[in-house]
Amino acid sequence: METYNRVRQLANEHRLSIAEVERRAKLAPQTIGNWRRVNPSGEALGKVATVFNTTVDYLLGRTDNRMAITSDKPVDISDSTIELSFKNHTLTARQRSDLSVYIKTMLETNYW
């Protein structure tokens, strides 16, 4: 039940329905809802953790740390298909644009 509650909380924070989370995770309908009664598979948990950029341990309640291990792969912040967040708040399109301008200005002025 704790896993379902954590997924429900994350879905609410991201303004997603459970059905949308299932779609993004490529899970069958009712998969997450069934987690109220049965233990989820490791594969399904991994897919949902990827949707929220968190860890399976967080979803299982083993830790309160939501941070997932990140890769060294570059991210293009202008790619609107990539969700950007800061302190568990998803950036709006305007915030993404402002961030992009800020980074560009820093790079052009050799701020680093």
C-alpha positions as CSV (number, residue, x, y, z in Angstrom):
1,M,0.0,0.0,0.0
2,E,2.9,2.4,0.8
3,T,4.2,2.0,-2.8
4,Y,0.8,2.9,-4.2
5,N,0.5,6.0,-1.9
6,R,4.0,7.2,-2.9
7,V,3.1,6.8,-6.6
8,R,-0.2,8.6,-6.1
9,Q,1.6,11.5,-4.3
10,L,4.1,11.8,-7.1
11,A,1.4,11.7,-9.7
12,N,-0.5,14.5,-7.8
13,E,2.6,16.6,-7.6
14,H,3.2,16.2,-11.3
15,R,-0.5,16.8,-12.0
16,L,-0.8,13.4,-13.6
17,S,-3.5,10.8,-13.3
18,I,-2.5,7.2,-12.4
19,A,-3.7,6.2,-15.9
20,E,-1.3,8.8,-17.4
21,V,1.6,7.4,-15.3
22,E,0.7,3.9,-16.5
23,R,0.7,5.1,-20.1
24,R,4.1,6.9,-19.7
25,A,5.6,3.8,-18.0
26,K,4.1,1.6,-20.7
27,L,2.2,-0.5,-18.1
28,A,-1.2,-2.1,-18.6
29,P,-4.2,-0.2,-17.2
30,Q,-5.0,-0.8,-13.5
31,T,-1.4,-2.0,-12.9
32,I,-0.7,0.7,-10.4
33,G,-4.1,0.5,-8.8
34,N,-3.6,-3.2,-8.2
35,W,-0.6,-2.2,-6.0
36,R,-3.0,-1.5,-3.2
37,R,-3.5,-5.2,-2.9
38,V,-0.5,-7.0,-4.4
39,N,3.2,-6.3,-4.5
40,P,4.4,-4.7,-7.7
41,S,7.0,-6.4,-9.9
42,G,10.5,-5.0,-10.0
43,E,10.2,-4.3,-13.7
44,A,7.0,-2.2,-13.2
45,L,8.6,-0.3,-10.3
46,G,11.6,0.5,-12.4
47,K,9.4,1.9,-15.2
48,V,7.4,4.1,-12.8
49,A,10.6,5.3,-11.1
50,T,11.9,6.4,-14.5
51,V,8.7,8.4,-15.1
52,F,9.3,10.4,-11.9
53,N,13.1,10.4,-12.1
54,T,13.3,8.8,-8.7
55,T,14.4,5.4,-7.2
56,V,12.7,2.1,-6.6
57,D,13.8,2.4,-3.0
58,Y,11.8,5.6,-2.7
59,L,8.7,4.1,-4.2
60,L,9.0,1.1,-1.8
61,G,9.4,3.4,1.2
62,R,13.0,2.3,2.0
63,T,14.2,5.9,1.8
64,D,12.7,9.3,1.8
65,N,15.4,10.5,-0.7
66,R,13.7,11.0,-4.0
67,M,16.8,11.7,-6.0
68,A,17.7,9.2,-8.7
69,I,21.2,8.6,-9.9
70,T,21.8,10.7,-12.9
71,S,23.7,9.8,-16.0
72,D,26.5,11.7,-17.7
73,K,24.4,12.0,-20.9
74,P,23.9,15.7,-21.9
75,V,20.4,17.1,-21.7
76,D,19.1,19.8,-24.0
77,I,16.9,22.0,-21.8
78,S,15.1,23.4,-24.9
79,D,13.8,19.8,-25.5
80,S,10.2,20.1,-24.1
81,T,9.9,16.3,-24.0
82,I,12.3,16.3,-21.1
83,E,10.9,17.2,-17.7
84,L,13.0,19.6,-15.7
85,S,12.4,20.1,-12.0
86,F,14.0,21.8,-9.1
87,K,13.3,20.7,-5.5
88,N,10.4,18.6,-6.7
89,H,8.7,21.4,-8.6
90,T,8.4,21.0,-12.4
91,L,9.6,24.0,-14.3
92,T,7.1,25.8,-16.5
93,A,7.8,26.7,-20.1
94,R,8.5,30.3,-19.0
95,Q,11.0,29.1,-16.3
96,R,12.7,26.8,-18.8
97,S,13.1,29.7,-21.2
98,D,14.4,32.0,-18.4
99,L,16.9,29.3,-17.4
100,S,18.1,28.9,-20.9
101,V,18.7,32.7,-21.3
102,Y,20.5,32.7,-17.9
103,I,22.8,29.9,-18.9
104,K,23.5,31.4,-22.4
105,T,24.4,34.7,-20.7
106,M,26.7,33.0,-18.3
107,L,28.5,31.1,-21.1
108,E,28.8,34.2,-23.3
109,T,30.3,36.3,-20.5
110,N,32.7,33.5,-19.4
111,Y,31.1,33.6,-16.0
112,W,32.5,30.1,-15.3
